[in-house]
């Protein structure tokens, strides 16, 4: 590649002064046209069959597309038959317009008019290539010759209008390979087509300007669109449509900047399927608008359903990192990201904000049918907040001071496993480390009761604890159950711990509800250690949590 780059001709910029598009803002959705069943289908290793195309068509209607390009019926019997099935099978709602594609060739145009008979609403999309390169190496014609092809096609189409009966027919013309066409010539040929087709402000033609091969930066393409809109003589008789491809990987940006520059309509595909690197991805475009408070007029509230039908019909896969739809796009592995998301979700719960304000998540996953649970996934890069978030999703709201201790335990487990841990594995570690933890002491029997006299109330604890030397009866009196239990433990020499903090919450509801207690103790070395207890009675849960913390501390010292 050291010298290979020299054989490529740089894109020639459009001369435009006082450009307006950089100061514009997208405030409404464009007219959307899905070309999945044509452009998308022709790019598949194994094209969709009739049943798959019908199912895909129904998905596009369900999502909300009102204009759908269904094929190139003059190109093959298969394309012709699929169109006839859609029409004769009653699959096309009255408010949906089907679009058919045809080259500017007489016999293909006549065949297309046969194919659309009986349809209620049709866009007849005719095109011929106009770029300097194609004029030179494919057609061997000058501009006048290329213009004549388009004008002759428009004239024939107008003559055949009467043959479609009650069909409401609209027209679309594409100077195909617009991205490689001189801007002044694109304007010239489109004005000639408008005049020949007889478009008016009340009966507009769609002028579709394809970035057939993406050959410049998005801002340069936006300049082309603004130039075209400003210089088209019959602008008020045209709907400006764009059809971006993604050869440079900037199809989304090209589409968005083109809307700023004056485009009214976008042709694209779900998830960007198309020739080479693909067409522009309408899912991403629509949800980009959605994330900015603009109604895209397309419904992706069940993105997994859309993705499944797409993958089944096309045998293509949506990448794990694909915007909005990928398996991992609402997932955080990084500890700092997890912590920020965790705090953001907590903020949303605690406030009554009308706006979505969670770091690292541009939209609420629930808006596209995704769940909160998979947002945070645990691996060796995860932090304390990630493990706590997973536990909260399972119904356990660990106190903030416990996050560090449990996060370190999970991080060590990830390092040892060499892979990520799912929620069930995180909970299993929590159970083993806190709930089912066995150690030096076990509370066998317990009784807590309160007595009141003139001096006030006192709580009495009586019970039996299993020690390495056998069962020992213990008893104590205190201001509350925990204080009384600590006094009882001191009677058998367990006195190296200071009670620091306590929190609890219910973990189920109904007659069989249980409570979980989180206990923080400080040992004689000044280190905090946590214990967890679960029981139907909150007092009993607290006592179990104290024994858990003591046993965990002693076990930790044994390991050292």
N, C-alpha and C positions, 0 to 999 in steps of 0.2 A: 504493500500500500504506500510505500515511501514516495513513489512517483505517480501511482495510479490516479490519485485525486486530480491530477492536472487535466485529465480528459473530460471532466465534467464542466458544463457551462453554467455559471452562476445565474440565478433567477434575476431578471431585469425588473427593477422596482417600478411601480406605477407613479407617475408624476402627479401628485395631488397636493394642493396647498390648502391650508386652513381646514384640515380634516376635522370632522365633528364627532366621529364615533368614539374617540377615547374618553369623552366626557359624558357619554350616554350610559344608562343603566337599564338592565332587563327588568321590566315591571309586569310583563304578562307573558303567557305561554305563546309560542308560535302555533301555526297550524301544523299538526304532525301528520306525516305520511309514512307508514311502515312499508319497507320494501323487502321484508324478510322472505316473502314467498317468491320473489323474483331474484333480486341481487343476492340475498342471503342464500337462497336455494341453489343458485348456479355455482356458488363457491364451495358446495359440500362434496366430499368424496363420493358419498352415496346420496343423491338427491332424494327429497321427500317423496313418498308415494301419495296416492290420492287420499287415503285415510289420514295420513299424517298432515297433509296440507289442510284438509278440512278442520282437523282438530286445532292446528296452529291458527287458522283463520278465526275460529271461535274464541281462542285465547286472546287474540288481538282485539276482537270486538269487546270481550269482557274487560280488558284493560282500559278501553275507552277510545281506541283509534276510530276516527270517522272517515279517514281516507286510507285505503289499503291497496298497494300494488300487488295484483294477484298473479301476474305472469306475462309471458310474451306469446300469446296464443297463436300467432302466425309462424312461430319458430319450429313447432313440433306438434304432432298429434296429442302427445301427453299433455302439453301445456293447454292445448285447445280443449281437451276433454275435462281437465280440471276446472277450467273456467265455466264450461257448460254445466258441470255438476253443481258448482256454487250457485249458478243462476236457476237451473231447473229444480235443484233440490231444496230451494227456499232457504238457503243458509245466510242470505244477505239481508240484514235488517234495513228497513226503509230509510233510516237516517245515516246509513253507511254508504259511501261512494267507493266503488271498486275502480282501480286504475289499471290500464293495460298498456304495455310498452310495444312500440313498433318503430323500426327504422324508416327513414324517408325513402321507401321503395314502393312502387305502385302495387305490385302483386301482394306484398305483405300488408299494405294498408287495406286493400279490398278484403283479404282474408280476416283481418281484425274486425272489420265492420260486420262480417258474418258472425264472428264469435261473440259479439256483445249483444246481439239481438235478444230482447226479453229482459234485459237488466233495467232496473229503475234509474240508477244514477251511475254514470261512468265518466272517468277522466281518460281521454285518449292522449297518451303521452308519446309524441313523435320526436325523433332526434336525428341529428347527423353530426359527425365530428368536425370541429372547426379549428383545431390547433394548428399552429405553424408546422409542427413536426409531422402531424398526420397529413396535412395538405401536401407536404413535400415527399414523404416516403410511402404513404398508403394510397392516396387518391390521385396524386400527380395533377392537381388542379390549383388554379389561383383562387383568390377570394371570390371573385365573381362567379366562378364555377361552383364553389361550395354554397354560395348564397342561392344560386339557382336551384340546387337540390332541395333546399329548405322551402323555398317559395313554391316550387312545383308540388311538393307534398302538401303544403297548406292549402293550395288551390284545389287539389284532388279531394282532400278531406272535407272542405266546405261543400263541394259538389255532391258528396255522398251522404251528407247530413240527413237527408230525407229518408234514407234507407233504414234508419234505426227506429222508426215509428215513434212510440211514446217515450222512448228513452231520453232522459235528461242528460245531454252530453256536454261536457266541458273539455277544453283543450289545454294541453301542456306541451311546451316546446323546450327542448334542451339543446343548446350549443355544446354538444358533448366534448369533453376535454377543455372546458372553459378555463381551467387552471393554467393551460398552456396556450391560450388564445390571447391575442392582443386586445386590450380592453376596448379600444375604439372600434375594432372590428366586431367584437361581441355585441356591442351596442347597435352597430349598423345592421347586422343580420337579424337581430331580435326585433328591431323596429320594422324591418321589411316583413317579417312573419306576422307581427301584430296587424299590419295594414292588410295583408293578404287574407288573414283569418277573420278580419272584421271585428276584432275585440273592441269593447267600449268600456267606460267606467262602470256601466251597469252589467256588463257581461265580460268579465276580465279573463284574460288568458294567464295561465301559470307559466312563468319563465323560470326554468330550473337551471341553476348555474352550478355544475358539478366541479368539485375539486377531484376530478377523475383520477389523477395521480397527484398526491400532495407534494408540491415542489417548492414551497416557500414557507416562511414563518407565518403564524396566524395573523400577525398585524399587517403583513403585506397582502394577504388574501382579503382582509377587512378593507384595505384601501381599494382593492379591485371592486368589491361590492359597493362601497360608497361611490366610487367613480361611475359604476354602471347605473346606480339609482339616480345620481345627479344628472347624468347625460342622456338617459333614455328619453326620447322625444315623447313617447306615449306612456310615461310612468303611471299615470292615473288609470290606465287600462290594463295594468299587469299586477299580478301577485308574484313577488320575488321569492323564489324558493332556492334553497341550497341543498347540495347532496355531497357532503364531505367524505373523503376517504382518509385513511390513517397511515399513509406510507411513512411519514416522518414521526408518527406517534403523537401528533398534536391535533387529531380530528376534533376532539371535544372543544379545545380552545378555539380552533378555527370556526366551529359552529357558533360558539358564544359571542365571539368578536364580530361575526357576520351579522348576528341579530342586532348588535349595537350599531352596525353600519347600515342597517335598513332592510335586512331580510325579513320576510313575513312567515316563512314556511320552512320546515326541515324534513328532508327524507333521510331515513336511517333504519337501523335494525336493532332488535333486542340484543344487548350485550355485544354489539359491534360486529356481528358475523358478516363476512363479505370477502371479496377477492383480495388476495395478498394479505395485507395487515388488517383488512376489514373496512366496513363502512363506519360511520359515526354511531356511537352507542347511545340510543335514545333513553335507555334506563338511567344511565349516568347523567345525561343532560337534564332529564326531567327531575331527578332527585337533587341535582345541584340547584335547580330553581327552587324546589321545595325547601331546601335548607336555608334559603334566603328569604323565606316568607312569601314566595310566589306560588300560586296554585298552578301546577303543571297540566291540569285537566287530564291526567292519566293516573290510573289507580294501580299502585304497586304495593298495596297494603298486605299482600300475601306473596312476598318476593320468592319464597321457597317453592310455591306452587308454579309461578311463572318459570322459575329456573328449571324445575323438573320437566315440564312439558317441552321447554326449549331443548334441554339435553336429550330427552327421549326422541324427539323428532329429528334433531340434527346430528346426533352422535358426537356433538361437541361438548366440551366441559367448560364450565364457568370457573375461572381460576380462583384459588383460595383467597387471593388478595384483590380480586376484582372489586372496584368501588361499590359500596352499598350491598352487593349481593354475595360477595365471596364469603366462604365459611369462616374466615379469620378476621374479617374487617371490623367486627365489633368485639375483638378480643385483645387483651393486653397481657403480655408476658413480663414486660419491664416493671420493676418494683415501683419506680417513681410514677409511671403511668397508672399502675394499679391504685396507688395511694390517692392520686388526684381523682380518678374515676370514683373510687370509694367515697371520697369526701363530697364529690359532686352529687352523687346519688343520695347521700345522706342530706345534703343541702336541699335537694328537691323535695325530700320527704318532710323536712322541717319548715319549709317556707311555702308560701302560697303564690309563688311566682307564676305569671302567665307565660313565661318564656322558658325554653329548654336551655339550661346552663350547666352542662356537665363537660369538664375538660376531656379532650381527646375523642369525643363522640359528637361529630357534626350534626347528627340527627338522633332522635330517640329510636333505638332499635325496635321498640314495640310498634312504631309507625309503619314498619315494613314487615310486621309479623315475626320479628325475631325476639328471642327471650333474653332476659337479663343474665340468667345463670351462666351462659358460656362466655360472658364478656371478659371475665378474668380467668385465665388458665395458669396453672402453677408449674413453673420449672425452676431451675437453679438461679435464674435471673430475677425471680419474683421477690417481692419484699413482704414486709409484715402486713401491709394492708391487703395484699392479695389473698392470703390465707384467711384473714378475718372476713373478707368479702364473701368468699366461698362458704364459710361457716354461717354467715348471716343468711345467705340464700337457702341454707338447710334448716334455718330456724334457731340458730344459736348466735346471740348477740354478745360476742366476747367483749369484756371491758377493755378500754383503750390501752391501759397499762399492760394487759396480757398479750397484746398483739406482737410485741417484740419477742417474748418467750416462745409463743407458738409459731411465729414466723421463722425463728431460728431452727425449730424442730423440723418444720416442713422443708426448709432449705437443705438441711442435712440429708433428709430422706430423698430429695431430688438428686443431690450429688451422688448418693449411693446407688440410686436406681439408674442414673444416667439418662433419664427421660422425663417428660412432664408427668404430672399426677392429675388424674381427673377428680371430680368432686367426691366420688365414692371412696377413692383412695385417701383423700385428705381427711374425710370423716373417720375412716378406719384408723388412721394414725391418731386422731383426736380421741377416739374411744379407747385405744390401747394405752395412750399416754395419760389420760385423765379419768375416764369413766370406769374402765375395767382394770385400772392399775392396782396391783396387789403388792404389798410390802410388809414391813415389820409389824405393823399394827392393823387390827381389824376390830371395828365396833360391832359387838355381837348383840347386845341388848341395850335399850335406851328408854328412858322415861323422863319427861320434862313436865313439870307442873309449877304453877305460880301460887304463892301464898302472900296474903296482905295482912298487915297489922297496923297499929297506930303510927309506926315509924315509916311505913310505905310498903311497896311490893318487892318481893324477892322471887327469883326463879331458882328452882331446885333441879339439879340433874342427877339421876341415878342410872347406872348402867354397868355393863361388863365389857371389857376390852381384851382381845386376844393379843398376847405379847409373846416374844420368843420363849419366855419362861412359863407360859401357860395363861389361863384366863385370870384376870384381875378385876375385882369389883372396884368401881370408882364412883365418887359422888362429889358434888360441889355446889356452891351457891353463888349467884351473881346477879347483876342488874338485868340480864337477859339470857337467853339460851346459850349464846356463844360465850359470854363471860362465865356462865356457870360451868360450861364444858371445859373451858381453859383451866378453871380452878380445879376441876376433877382430874384433869391430866397431870397437873402439877403434883397431885397426891401420889403418883407413881413415878415421879422423876422426869416427866416430859415438860420441861420448863424453859427450853432454849428458843422459844418462838414468841414473836410479838405480832399481835393482830394488826393488820394495816388497812385493809379495805374489803368491802363486801358488796356484791350486786347480785340480783336475781331476776328471773322472768319466767313466764309460763312457756312451755314448749309444746303443749297440745291443749285442746279445748274439750269441753264436755265433761261427762261424769268421770272419765278416766284421765283427766288432765294431770300433768306433772309439772314440777318446777325444777329449774336448774339454778344452782347457786355457785358463784365464782368467788373464791376466797383467796386473798393475798396475805401471806405471812412473811415476816422478816426473820431470818435465822440469826444466830449469834455472830456470824461473820458480816452481817449487814446486808445480805443478799435477799432480794425478793424472790419468792417462790409461790406459784399458783396451784390451787387445787380446785376440782370440780366435783360437785355432788348432785345427784338427781334422785328425787323421791316425790311421792304424792304429797307429803307434808313438807312445807318449806323449811321448818326447823330441822327436820331430819336431813334434808338436802344440805343444809349449812354444815351440820356436824360431819357428814360424809366428806364434804369439801375440805374441811380442816384436816381430817385423817389423810386424805389424798395428798394434800400439800406436804404434810410431814413425811409421809412415806416417800414421796418423790424426792424430797430434799435428802433424806437418808440414803436413798438409792444412788443419787447423784454423787454423794461423798464416797460411797463404796466403789463406784466406777473409777474415781480418781485414785 
